[in-house]
Amino acid sequence: MSIVTKTGDKGTTALMYGRRVSKCHPRVEAYGCVDELNAALGLARASAEHDFIRSNLLLIQKDLVTLMGELATATEDLPRYVKDGYTLVTSQMTHKLDALVKEIEAQSVSFKGWATPGDTLNSGALDVARTVCRRAERRVCALQEADQLQNSEIVIYLNRLADLLWLMARWVETKKQHV
């Protein structure tokens, strides 16, 4: 089977369960931004020198697959999605991010005001991921405002993730200063 299906040649794509929508549909825009975020996190993970960053980013990337699946499902198809055994974004996922924030904040992480990205390759990659996360968050908020988002925990999760990525970048920079 080829990756080339030609089904999108007319500017449409399929959501879960086959509903076709425009490739610029707000739902596609939202999960597309999360897909970009996942790729940016992959780059940040690949450039990480610290296992703490690598292992936590991998866990987050796995959670993003759950998030993308939910976003790629039309609201009216969510009951079927859950019945088929797929997982929705939960507050427990956000709580894991909160715990990481607390863990990092308990360490001596130095920052004052705005940060200038790029002190290290890894902190720069984390800052790129953060900005992509904020864009994804805005796209998901647009879905929510259009009454096309059933699960408001997705917005909370992305908001917390952007905060965590900023903090991780500062953690990496602080570690560099203490070497």
C-alpha positions in Angstrom: 0.0 0.0 0.0 1.3 3.4 -0.9 1.4 6.5 1.3 0.0 8.3 -1.8 -3.8 7.9 -1.8 -4.7 10.9 -3.9 -7.8 11.4 -1.7 -6.7 14.8 -0.7 -5.9 16.1 -4.1 -9.0 18.3 -4.2 -8.2 20.0 -0.9 -10.1 17.8 1.6 -9.0 15.4 4.2 -10.7 12.7 6.3 -11.3 13.0 10.1 -11.7 9.9 12.2 -14.6 7.8 10.9 -14.3 9.1 7.4 -16.0 12.5 7.5 -14.3 14.7 4.9 -13.6 18.3 5.5 -11.5 21.1 3.9 -7.8 20.9 4.7 -8.2 24.4 6.1 -11.0 23.4 8.4 -10.5 24.8 12.0 -10.3 21.2 13.3 -7.6 20.2 10.8 -5.8 23.4 11.6 -5.9 22.6 15.4 -4.7 19.0 15.1 -2.1 20.0 12.5 -0.6 22.5 14.9 -0.4 19.8 17.6 1.3 17.5 15.0 3.8 20.3 14.4 4.3 20.6 18.2 4.9 16.8 18.4 7.6 17.2 15.7 9.2 20.2 17.5 9.2 18.1 20.7 10.9 15.3 18.8 13.7 17.7 17.7 14.0 19.0 21.3 14.2 15.4 22.6 16.8 14.5 20.0 19.0 17.5 20.9 18.6 17.0 24.7 21.8 16.3 26.7 19.8 15.4 29.8 17.8 12.2 30.3 15.4 14.1 32.5 14.4 16.2 29.4 14.5 13.3 26.9 12.3 10.9 29.0 9.7 13.5 29.9 9.4 14.8 26.4 8.8 11.3 25.1 6.0 10.8 27.6 4.5 14.2 26.5 4.8 13.2 22.9 2.8 10.0 23.6 0.1 12.1 25.3 0.0 14.4 22.3 -1.0 11.4 20.2 -4.1 11.0 22.4 -4.8 14.7 22.1 -4.5 14.7 18.3 -6.8 11.7 18.0 -9.5 13.5 20.0 -9.1 16.7 17.9 -9.2 14.6 14.7 -12.7 13.3 15.7 -15.8 15.4 14.9 -17.8 16.2 18.1 -20.7 14.1 17.0 -18.3 11.1 16.5 -16.8 11.3 20.0 -19.2 8.7 21.6 -18.1 6.2 19.0 -14.5 7.1 19.5 -14.7 6.4 23.2 -16.8 3.2 22.6 -14.0 2.0 20.2 -11.5 2.3 23.1 -9.8 5.5 22.4 -8.7 7.7 25.3 -9.7 11.3 25.8 -7.5 14.0 27.3 -8.0 14.0 31.1 -7.1 16.2 34.0 -4.7 13.4 35.1 -2.6 14.2 32.0 -2.5 17.9 33.0 -1.7 16.9 36.6 1.4 15.1 35.3 2.6 18.4 33.7 1.8 20.2 37.0 4.0 17.8 38.9 6.9 18.3 36.4 6.5 22.1 36.8 6.7 21.7 40.6 9.7 19.4 40.3 11.6 21.9 38.1 10.6 24.9 40.2 11.9 23.1 43.3 15.4 23.2 41.8 17.6 26.2 41.4 16.4 27.4 38.0 17.5 30.9 37.2 15.4 33.3 35.1 14.5 36.9 35.1 11.7 38.3 33.0 11.8 37.5 29.3 14.2 34.9 28.0 16.1 35.2 24.8 15.9 31.8 23.1 19.0 30.1 21.8 21.4 29.9 24.7 21.8 26.2 23.9 20.6 24.1 21.0 18.3 22.2 23.3 16.8 25.3 25.1 16.3 26.9 21.7 14.5 23.8 20.5 12.3 23.8 23.6 11.5 27.5 23.0 10.5 26.7 19.4 8.3 23.9 20.7 6.7 26.3 23.3 5.8 28.8 20.6 4.3 26.1 18.4 2.4 24.9 21.5 1.0 28.4 22.0 -0.2 28.4 18.4 -1.8 25.1 18.8 -3.5 26.4 22.0 -4.9 29.4 20.0 -6.2 27.0 17.3 -7.9 24.8 19.9 -9.4 27.9 21.6 -10.9 28.9 18.2 -12.5 25.5 18.0 -13.9 26.0 21.5 -15.2 29.4 20.7 -16.9 27.9 17.6 -18.6 25.4 19.9 -16.6 22.6 18.2 -14.7 21.4 21.2 -16.3 19.2 23.8 -13.4 18.7 26.1 -12.1 21.9 27.6 -9.2 20.0 29.3 -7.4 20.1 26.0 -7.0 23.9 26.3 -5.8 23.5 29.9 -3.3 20.8 28.9 -1.8 22.9 26.1 -1.6 26.0 28.3 0.2 24.0 31.0 2.5 22.4 28.5 3.6 25.7 27.1 4.5 26.9 30.6 6.4 23.6 31.2 8.4 23.9 28.0 9.4 27.5 28.9 10.5 26.2 32.3 12.4 23.2 30.7 14.3 25.6 28.5 15.4 27.7 31.5 16.3 24.5 33.3 18.6 23.4 30.5 20.2 26.9 30.4 20.7 26.8 34.2 22.3 23.4 33.9 24.7 24.7 31.3 25.7 27.6 33.7 26.6 25.1 36.4 28.9 22.9 34.3 
